[in-house]
Amino acid sequence: MLYDYCVIGGGIVGLATAMQLLEARPGASLVLIEKEDALGLHQTGHNSGVIHAGIYYPPGSLKAELCRKGAQATKDFCAEHDIAFEVCGKLLVATNPLEAKRMEALLERSQSNAIEVHRISEGELREREPNIAGLGALFVPSTGIVSYAEVCRAMGRIIAARGGEIRLGTRVSAIRETADTVSISSDGESWQARKLVACAGLQSDRLARLAGLPIDHRIVPFRGEYYRLPDEKSGIVRHLIYPIPDPDLPFLGIHLTRMIDGSVTVGPNAVLGFAREGYGHLSLSPGDVVDYALFPGFWKTLLGNRKSALVEMRNSLWKRGYLEECRKYCPGLELADLLPHRAGIRAQAVRRDGTLVHDFLFAATDRMLHVCNAPSPAATSAIPIADMIVERVLL
């Protein structure tokens, strides 16, 4: 069968794209191909479930705009489809004078992005969060929490209701573009589509290379390791508690996150992963390691970030070091409070020169669009990201 559209990838960006394509072209034929046996099992299903407000991003940037739009779109989608979410707000806590200075710069950035943020004093912080210590904080009232796995399942139902076909447990083995169509093959099956969109996340560079596209980056997996607090400490905070981020680092730091199921997690750190899709502590894929180890950009990135990499690795191997990061703003936590919790893996695109890609990265031909990098917070921004992709596909 010849489909109008094929979408590869059943994470939240792929699902939102398929959903929006069918909304823009009612009656079009579409097949979504996912190699796993369920939707949203990788980055989407392993993130912290935060609906971000978008205060971190440069004013006027695409990331800032998409996050702001995405936060509202996510809340509207959840309300329309009876998905539980909560707007609990976030506190970014300054624990030393340097962080207090960075806090002021972050406040200016948030104001430029037209995001409601309030500066609160040390006393006000103590009133709001008796278990949190700091010199002051920024309060972001619009930040929320949700289960993005539930969002994915709802999007899957909408795609099916609009006539789309979802093929689970199907690994793409070949992609070939001709003047009129794109051929997609799996073991013993093949499909033809007039247009293809690949939203493959952790495997995005491999899908692009499989399609013959000349890319100059690799996906390097970074593990985000979390702990869960015991049930008796699930009321330790009322809001999400984040540190003031270091602008020189690509990650936000260890934070306390209220989850939609009522639990509280602590994390993540950011350590090099030895498997793109290995969530266990000792997960190892020799093929994945060789893939990035042979890429010169990986070593340049490692050298340029060696100091922070060593700190993150130490905290991964030494639980007490991880605890000390948490105790900077939550001094009442004890070692016994850090219970096991599932890890997440971030697909970090790295260029040949060692530059970390922080923005969107696409590779396109006449009939294909590969989303090679959809930066955090892609889950929050998924619906407007999909709108942007659909606009490009329908040109």
CORJOLIN-V356316 format. One record per helix or strand of 3 or more residues. SS is the DSSP state (h for helix, s for strand). FROM is the first residue (numbers start at 0). TO is the last residue. Records with the same first field share a line. If there is no record, write none. Layout:
SS=FROM-TO ; FROM-TO
This chain:
s=1-7 ; 29-32 ; 89-93 ; 117-120 ; 135-139 ; 143-145 ; 164-166 ; 173-176 ; 181-185 ; 188-197 ; 216-223 ; 239-242 ; 254-257 ; 263-266 ; 343-350 ; 360-363 ; 367-372
h=11-23 ; 43-45 ; 61-79 ; 96-111 ; 121-127 ; 147-160 ; 200-209 ; 230-232 ; 285-292 ; 295-303 ; 305-316 ; 318-326 ; 334-336 ; 381-392
